[in-house]
Structure formats: C-alpha cells, structure tokens
Amino acid sequence: MKEGTSGTEEELPQNENPDTTESNNPESEEPNDFPELPIVAEKTDEQNLISEVVTDTNDKRIILYEIDGKQKYKSIYIKNSGYLKIIQIDDNDRLISNEKIENKHSAKTEDHSGEQTTESSDFPEYTIVEKETGDQDLTNEVVTDTKNKRIVLYEKDGIKKYKSIYIKDSHYLKIIQIDDNDRLIFNEKI
C-alpha cells in the first residue's frame, strides 16, 4: 500500500468482512473491464484519475486514484456482492458512496470446491431462516460463499432484515436480525 493511505480495515454492509486471501486473483480482469471505474469517475466528477490496483483477491479489489501525483480517492469493490465503497482520502477519508452496483460476478457464487451454486433455497440454512423469522417472502443475496462459511443477506421490500452465517464444517448457523440492532435470533448447530 502506498504512503498516506488510511490503514483502517474497511467495513462491508452490515459490518461483515469476507474471507480474503492476499494472493492475486488468477482470473483477474483487465483494468478496463473493472465495473467500478466508470462509477468512481461519475461519483467523483473526475475524468483524469490515474488508478493503481493495490489489492485484487477473489473477494475484493482496492484501487487508489491520483490526480497530479497526489492520492485523492480509494475504491473498495466487493466482488461477490457487488458493493462499491468510494472514499475521498484527501478529505479525512470522507465516504462518497457505499452502494451495490451492477456486476457480472453476482450472477453465480462459486464455492472453492469448484461447484456452481445458484439456488440458495438448496442451502441447509434456508429453511431454518424461514422458520425462525416466520417470513416466507424474503429475497436473499449470497455475500460470501467460501470453503468454510457462507453469509447470506435477506431482504423484504428492499430493506435488509436478516443475515445468516453458516459455518460449513461444524454446521453452526447464526441468524441475526439486522433491522433490530443486529439482534441474535438463532445460534445453534443444525
């Protein structure tokens, strides 16, 4: 990381950090294909930014942006969920944007075993979430799906209501009610 950047760990929506590896993504896209670049240009109203990829893992990409040799912005793009955070470094790390953007990675979630998963209703935690919340009309989004754990956000009418964290090897499931100050509603082995 270059000198002068913020050393704080960035938070994802609902304060959940995905597992990351510091190795480069072997199937890394070309910089011109990064979905965050046009969004950063639009949100910052800057067209002459020079970008430097600082981190590009399977889960996230961090890019620093300079103007006239001075670091001005930083973007943090979470690939699986499509969330993009844009921070203005030269203004006390002011948050410019923190939103989900359209991306080609969110259509399917790939588990490290190589199997493709598209139906979250096949997940063992799905029926328990429905039972414990009493809500059958939830839409869901897989935020993280690694070899060890899966994190799913559940929404109703566009509002995030619940989050499930499933630990695969021990079969523990935690369900958190997001819209009630992150109240734990389930924490058991299934």
Backbone bond lengths (Angstrom), bond angles and torsions (degrees), N, CA, C in turn:
res aa  C-N    CA-C-N  psi(-1)  N-CA   C-N-CA  omega(-1)  CA-C   N-CA-C  phi
1 M - - - 1.448 - - 1.518 107.93 -
2 K 1.317 117.78 142.55 1.453 121.79 -178.94 1.520 111.41 -72.38
3 E 1.328 114.90 160.01 1.455 120.55 175.29 1.521 110.19 -62.10
4 G 1.327 116.79 146.21 1.453 121.32 173.16 1.515 115.14 88.04
5 T 1.321 118.02 1.32 1.460 118.74 178.31 1.512 109.66 -90.14
6 S 1.281 114.97 159.68 1.458 120.56 179.09 1.521 109.55 -68.73
7 G 1.309 117.37 133.87 1.455 121.16 -179.92 1.514 113.05 -93.63
8 T 1.321 117.62 4.32 1.460 119.71 -177.71 1.504 110.27 -79.71
9 E 1.322 115.91 146.89 1.469 121.32 177.15 1.517 107.62 -77.21
10 E 1.302 116.09 131.15 1.460 121.34 -177.58 1.523 109.47 -79.19
11 E 1.331 115.61 145.30 1.453 120.85 179.11 1.508 110.29 -97.47
12 L 1.302 115.52 148.74 1.451 121.93 175.72 1.512 108.08 -94.78
13 P 1.305 115.76 171.59 1.458 116.61 174.41 1.523 110.21 -54.78
14 Q 1.281 116.67 137.49 1.458 124.81 -179.91 1.517 112.29 65.36
15 N 1.338 117.97 24.28 1.468 123.74 173.00 1.513 114.36 57.42
16 E 1.302 118.88 36.23 1.468 121.18 179.16 1.512 109.72 -117.09
17 N 1.323 117.56 118.25 1.457 121.91 177.26 1.513 109.38 -92.78
18 P 1.357 118.57 131.75 1.456 119.75 177.71 1.515 110.78 -77.96
19 D 1.331 116.36 161.12 1.451 120.33 172.25 1.507 108.05 -64.54
20 T 1.313 116.79 135.64 1.458 119.53 177.49 1.501 108.72 -132.83
21 T 1.304 114.56 155.65 1.446 120.92 171.76 1.505 106.14 -118.95
22 E 1.313 116.95 147.61 1.446 119.74 -176.60 1.519 113.34 -85.92
23 S 1.323 117.23 -0.39 1.455 118.62 176.91 1.515 109.14 -77.27
24 N 1.309 115.47 153.47 1.459 119.62 179.37 1.509 110.17 -67.86
25 N 1.306 115.21 149.62 1.452 121.96 177.26 1.517 108.10 -69.27
26 P 1.339 119.27 120.40 1.451 120.61 -177.05 1.522 113.20 -65.29
27 E 1.326 117.75 -24.12 1.449 120.81 179.17 1.519 110.11 -108.03
28 S 1.318 116.77 38.71 1.449 121.90 -177.37 1.526 111.29 -60.58
29 E 1.316 114.98 140.89 1.453 120.73 -179.40 1.530 109.75 -77.11
30 E 1.304 115.19 164.80 1.453 120.34 171.32 1.522 107.22 -72.39
31 P 1.338 118.60 144.79 1.472 120.14 -178.65 1.524 114.11 -53.50
32 N 1.318 118.02 -34.06 1.465 119.61 179.47 1.520 112.33 -66.85
33 D 1.342 118.07 -19.67 1.461 122.30 179.93 1.529 112.97 -89.71
34 F 1.323 118.63 -4.23 1.458 120.80 -177.94 1.531 108.65 -65.53
35 P 1.342 117.82 123.10 1.464 119.64 -177.57 1.520 113.73 -68.70
36 E 1.336 117.44 -18.58 1.454 119.58 -176.93 1.525 113.78 -79.83
37 L 1.329 118.82 -22.53 1.466 121.01 -174.79 1.531 113.56 -59.70
38 P 1.338 119.71 -49.63 1.471 117.38 178.94 1.522 113.10 -66.65
39 I 1.331 117.11 -30.63 1.465 120.69 178.53 1.529 109.83 -67.65
40 V 1.340 116.65 -43.07 1.473 120.59 178.34 1.520 109.71 -60.98
41 A 1.332 117.38 -45.43 1.467 120.77 179.17 1.528 110.94 -60.05
42 E 1.338 116.13 -40.95 1.469 120.32 -179.64 1.528 111.90 -68.44
43 K 1.339 117.15 -46.79 1.467 121.38 -175.38 1.531 112.69 -71.17
44 T 1.334 116.26 -30.48 1.469 119.78 -178.65 1.518 111.30 -92.63
45 D 1.337 117.12 -13.26 1.459 123.53 -176.50 1.532 110.83 58.63
46 E 1.325 115.32 35.34 1.464 122.19 178.87 1.523 108.08 -120.41
47 Q 1.314 117.88 131.19 1.457 121.76 179.72 1.529 112.84 -106.64
48 N 1.314 118.93 -17.57 1.469 122.11 -174.84 1.522 112.73 -109.07
49 L 1.317 116.38 39.00 1.459 120.41 179.32 1.523 109.86 -78.27
50 I 1.315 115.91 139.35 1.462 121.88 172.32 1.510 105.93 -102.02
51 S 1.339 116.54 124.40 1.459 120.40 -174.26 1.525 111.17 -107.36
52 E 1.334 114.90 148.26 1.458 122.30 175.53 1.528 108.02 -136.22
53 V 1.331 116.04 120.15 1.463 120.53 177.89 1.529 107.39 -74.95
54 V 1.330 115.99 120.58 1.458 121.93 -178.86 1.529 110.29 -94.95
55 T 1.326 116.55 -42.08 1.459 122.64 179.77 1.523 107.85 -137.44
56 D 1.336 116.13 134.46 1.461 120.49 174.28 1.521 107.12 -144.21
57 T 1.344 115.90 93.59 1.459 122.14 -179.93 1.521 108.84 -108.01
58 N 1.315 116.45 -177.45 1.457 120.48 176.86 1.522 111.91 -63.83
59 D 1.340 117.40 -24.85 1.455 121.76 -174.36 1.521 114.65 -101.38
60 K 1.342 117.35 -36.35 1.461 118.48 -174.82 1.520 111.65 -148.24
61 R 1.345 113.30 161.51 1.458 120.70 176.25 1.519 107.47 -133.98
62 I 1.324 116.40 131.26 1.460 122.41 176.73 1.522 107.49 -115.83
63 I 1.337 115.64 128.58 1.454 121.42 179.79 1.523 108.54 -126.27
64 L 1.345 116.09 134.49 1.459 122.35 172.59 1.520 108.42 -98.95
65 Y 1.346 116.35 144.42 1.461 122.04 -178.60 1.522 109.17 -123.41
66 E 1.322 115.66 134.04 1.462 121.96 -179.00 1.520 110.85 -118.90
67 I 1.331 114.09 152.94 1.465 122.27 168.84 1.521 105.46 -135.57
68 D 1.322 116.40 128.33 1.463 122.52 -179.33 1.525 112.23 52.47
69 G 1.333 117.05 39.56 1.459 122.00 176.11 1.519 114.95 77.88
70 K 1.320 118.92 3.99 1.468 122.30 179.41 1.519 109.75 -113.19
71 Q 1.332 115.88 132.97 1.463 120.34 176.92 1.518 109.02 -67.06
72 K 1.325 114.46 129.81 1.457 118.84 -176.27 1.529 112.39 -121.43
73 Y 1.348 117.38 -39.52 1.457 121.17 -176.28 1.525 110.83 -135.21
74 K 1.331 113.87 161.18 1.458 121.69 173.06 1.520 107.52 -138.86
75 S 1.346 116.58 135.89 1.462 119.97 174.49 1.519 108.68 -116.95
76 I 1.334 115.09 142.20 1.464 122.43 176.98 1.520 105.46 -125.18
77 Y 1.323 115.05 114.07 1.456 121.24 -176.13 1.519 109.17 -112.75
78 I 1.339 118.05 119.58 1.456 123.61 178.15 1.522 107.06 -94.22
79 K 1.324 115.51 111.91 1.459 121.52 -168.43 1.522 114.13 -66.09
80 N 1.324 118.93 -46.58 1.468 120.78 -175.78 1.518 112.93 -65.40
81 S 1.319 117.02 -39.55 1.461 119.83 -176.55 1.516 112.76 -94.49
82 G 1.332 117.63 -17.89 1.459 120.86 -179.57 1.516 113.62 78.68
83 Y 1.331 117.78 17.16 1.458 120.12 178.36 1.520 110.49 -82.51
84 L 1.332 115.81 140.43 1.455 122.52 178.77 1.511 109.29 -128.14
85 K 1.327 115.30 127.43 1.457 121.66 175.73 1.523 106.65 -114.39
86 I 1.338 117.28 131.35 1.457 122.55 177.87 1.522 107.54 -119.97
87 I 1.336 115.58 127.48 1.462 122.22 -176.08 1.522 108.97 -122.63
88 Q 1.331 116.58 135.27 1.459 120.96 174.82 1.527 107.60 -92.33
89 I 1.343 115.26 105.03 1.467 121.90 -174.37 1.522 111.63 -64.93
90 D 1.335 116.85 -42.50 1.470 119.77 -174.05 1.528 113.04 -79.06
91 D 1.326 117.56 10.04 1.465 122.12 177.28 1.526 109.51 -130.91
92 N 1.343 116.34 54.87 1.473 122.98 178.91 1.519 112.84 55.85
93 D 1.334 117.25 40.09 1.463 123.01 179.95 1.527 111.97 53.66
94 R 1.328 115.71 45.27 1.471 121.79 179.15 1.522 109.99 -68.35
95 L 1.324 116.05 129.41 1.456 122.05 178.81 1.529 108.88 -75.91
96 I 1.326 115.81 120.27 1.466 120.94 179.59 1.518 110.52 -93.32
97 S 1.323 116.39 -40.71 1.458 120.42 -176.58 1.521 109.63 -152.85
98 N 1.336 116.53 143.81 1.456 122.94 174.99 1.518 106.33 -149.30
99 E 1.340 115.49 90.62 1.454 119.25 -173.71 1.519 111.33 -150.85
100 K 1.301 114.60 164.16 1.458 121.02 176.53 1.522 107.83 -83.00
101 I 1.328 115.75 133.86 1.458 120.25 176.68 1.518 108.53 -117.17
102 E 1.292 117.03 158.76 1.462 122.29 177.40 1.517 107.88 -66.31
103 N 1.329 117.86 133.62 1.464 119.45 176.67 1.507 110.85 -151.15
104 K 1.321 115.00 156.77 1.457 119.83 -176.37 1.520 112.82 -81.47
105 H 1.341 118.74 -8.71 1.459 121.26 -178.52 1.522 112.41 -85.53
106 S 1.318 118.69 -19.18 1.459 119.74 -173.04 1.525 113.31 -82.93
107 A 1.324 118.70 -7.31 1.462 120.11 -179.35 1.517 111.87 -65.66
108 K 1.322 118.32 -38.07 1.460 122.46 178.66 1.510 108.68 -135.73
109 T 1.308 115.49 146.02 1.447 120.60 175.76 1.511 107.31 -107.59
110 E 1.331 115.83 128.19 1.454 118.73 -178.08 1.519 110.07 -103.28
111 D 1.305 116.02 124.01 1.449 121.96 175.11 1.526 107.48 -79.81
112 H 1.326 117.88 152.47 1.463 120.83 -178.40 1.521 113.10 -62.65
113 S 1.317 117.95 -14.52 1.457 119.91 177.07 1.517 110.83 -75.79
114 G 1.321 117.68 -10.54 1.447 121.82 178.43 1.516 113.54 95.80
115 E 1.324 118.44 -6.36 1.457 120.87 179.54 1.523 109.39 -80.99
116 Q 1.317 116.66 140.61 1.455 121.19 177.74 1.529 109.43 -89.35
117 T 1.320 117.19 135.12 1.453 121.91 178.62 1.518 108.30 -123.36
118 T 1.312 117.49 122.77 1.453 120.05 177.71 1.526 111.78 -121.26
119 E 1.315 119.29 -22.75 1.454 122.45 -178.16 1.522 110.57 -102.58
120 S 1.327 116.94 106.45 1.466 119.37 179.84 1.522 111.27 -72.91
121 S 1.335 118.62 -17.35 1.465 119.83 178.15 1.525 111.37 -67.47
122 D 1.335 117.99 -14.39 1.459 121.79 175.58 1.530 112.18 -81.81
123 F 1.319 118.21 -12.34 1.457 121.65 -178.96 1.528 109.52 -69.74
124 P 1.343 118.67 140.10 1.465 119.79 -178.94 1.528 113.36 -62.54
125 E 1.321 117.82 -26.24 1.466 120.12 -177.82 1.527 112.85 -79.34
126 Y 1.309 118.14 -17.76 1.462 121.53 -173.21 1.534 112.92 -59.70
127 T 1.323 117.13 -48.59 1.472 119.85 -178.72 1.527 111.48 -67.09
128 I 1.322 116.72 -32.33 1.470 119.71 178.77 1.522 110.34 -69.76
129 V 1.320 117.17 -38.99 1.469 120.61 176.37 1.525 109.72 -60.54
130 E 1.329 116.97 -46.04 1.470 119.89 178.12 1.530 111.38 -60.12
131 K 1.338 116.23 -43.58 1.462 120.79 -178.45 1.532 111.26 -66.37
132 E 1.322 116.98 -47.77 1.470 121.13 -175.55 1.530 112.74 -70.84
133 T 1.328 117.38 -31.57 1.459 120.09 -179.80 1.513 112.02 -89.12
134 G 1.340 116.17 -20.84 1.454 120.13 -177.34 1.519 112.80 71.00
135 D 1.320 116.66 14.91 1.456 121.28 -176.49 1.519 110.18 -117.70
136 Q 1.326 116.56 117.34 1.463 121.76 -178.66 1.521 112.47 -94.52
137 D 1.327 118.95 -9.31 1.464 122.73 -173.34 1.526 112.72 -105.47
138 L 1.313 117.10 37.75 1.460 120.45 -179.21 1.521 110.23 -91.97
139 T 1.310 115.85 139.87 1.458 119.94 168.12 1.520 106.10 -98.66
140 N 1.320 116.72 153.11 1.457 117.78 -175.70 1.511 111.37 -135.35
141 E 1.329 113.75 159.98 1.457 122.29 179.74 1.519 107.71 -140.93
142 V 1.323 116.27 123.61 1.459 121.04 176.78 1.528 107.39 -76.63
143 V 1.325 116.71 118.55 1.459 121.91 -179.44 1.520 110.30 -89.74
144 T 1.323 116.20 -43.15 1.461 122.56 -179.81 1.516 108.48 -139.20
145 D 1.328 116.68 134.81 1.451 121.01 174.66 1.522 107.17 -143.72
146 T 1.329 115.52 92.16 1.453 121.50 -179.04 1.524 109.55 -109.09
147 K 1.301 115.65 -176.36 1.460 121.18 178.40 1.529 110.90 -61.31
148 N 1.332 117.00 -32.51 1.461 121.35 -173.64 1.523 115.81 -99.01
149 K 1.337 116.74 -32.50 1.462 117.33 -175.74 1.521 111.68 -149.71
150 R 1.352 113.16 160.81 1.458 120.67 177.20 1.523 107.26 -133.00
151 I 1.328 115.85 132.64 1.461 121.97 176.99 1.522 107.48 -118.84
152 V 1.335 115.02 127.33 1.466 120.80 -178.87 1.521 108.51 -126.43
153 L 1.336 116.38 133.76 1.464 122.15 173.36 1.520 108.06 -99.17
154 Y 1.331 116.46 139.83 1.460 122.83 -179.71 1.523 108.89 -118.49
155 E 1.330 115.92 131.71 1.458 121.83 -178.72 1.522 110.57 -121.63
156 K 1.319 113.82 156.73 1.465 120.52 170.59 1.517 106.38 -139.44
157 D 1.311 116.64 126.06 1.460 123.00 -178.69 1.531 111.63 54.81
158 G 1.341 116.26 37.59 1.458 121.29 177.09 1.517 114.88 78.74
159 I 1.319 117.89 5.19 1.467 121.90 -179.58 1.520 108.53 -111.06
160 K 1.331 116.50 127.83 1.461 120.96 177.95 1.520 108.75 -67.93
161 K 1.341 115.88 124.56 1.458 120.68 -176.48 1.518 113.24 -113.33
162 Y 1.360 116.93 -40.11 1.453 120.86 -174.22 1.520 110.71 -139.43
163 K 1.326 113.81 160.77 1.461 121.44 173.89 1.517 107.23 -138.49
164 S 1.340 116.40 133.73 1.461 119.53 174.58 1.520 108.94 -114.08
165 I 1.318 115.39 140.91 1.466 122.71 176.08 1.519 106.22 -124.69
166 Y 1.322 115.46 113.50 1.461 121.56 -176.55 1.520 109.08 -112.75
167 I 1.342 117.04 120.26 1.461 122.95 177.19 1.520 106.57 -92.59
168 K 1.326 116.82 114.04 1.459 122.03 -168.07 1.525 114.24 -68.51
169 D 1.323 118.23 -45.45 1.469 118.42 -175.12 1.522 113.06 -72.03
170 S 1.335 118.30 -33.01 1.470 120.38 179.72 1.533 112.14 -97.34
171 H 1.320 118.25 -9.03 1.464 124.59 179.34 1.524 112.98 62.27
172 Y 1.347 116.54 30.50 1.457 120.36 175.73 1.512 109.46 -88.06
173 L 1.316 115.70 140.04 1.458 121.97 179.40 1.517 108.94 -126.31
174 K 1.315 114.77 131.68 1.456 121.58 174.67 1.528 106.39 -119.65
175 I 1.342 117.03 130.36 1.458 122.08 176.13 1.521 107.43 -118.94
176 I 1.321 115.17 128.29 1.463 121.75 -176.85 1.523 108.74 -120.11
177 Q 1.325 116.39 133.29 1.458 121.13 175.56 1.520 107.80 -89.30
178 I 1.328 115.75 103.62 1.459 122.32 -174.18 1.518 111.55 -66.62
179 D 1.320 117.43 -41.69 1.464 120.59 -175.07 1.528 112.92 -77.55
180 D 1.333 117.26 7.82 1.464 121.87 176.92 1.533 108.73 -129.13
181 N 1.324 116.31 54.43 1.473 123.14 178.84 1.522 113.37 52.91
182 D 1.340 116.16 43.14 1.462 122.81 177.59 1.529 112.24 55.18
183 R 1.323 115.92 46.91 1.468 121.93 -179.90 1.533 109.28 -75.44
184 L 1.317 116.21 126.97 1.463 122.44 177.75 1.524 108.63 -73.70
185 I 1.348 116.16 122.67 1.472 118.41 179.62 1.521 112.86 -114.00
186 F 1.336 118.01 -10.58 1.463 120.63 178.58 1.524 108.03 -157.77
187 N 1.345 116.60 134.36 1.465 121.14 177.84 1.522 107.65 -155.20
188 E 1.337 115.81 83.61 1.467 120.79 -176.28 1.520 110.92 -147.65
189 K 1.332 113.79 164.34 1.453 120.43 171.95 1.523 107.99 -78.47
190 I 1.330 116.83 136.68 1.469 119.54 179.98 1.513 110.57 -115.74
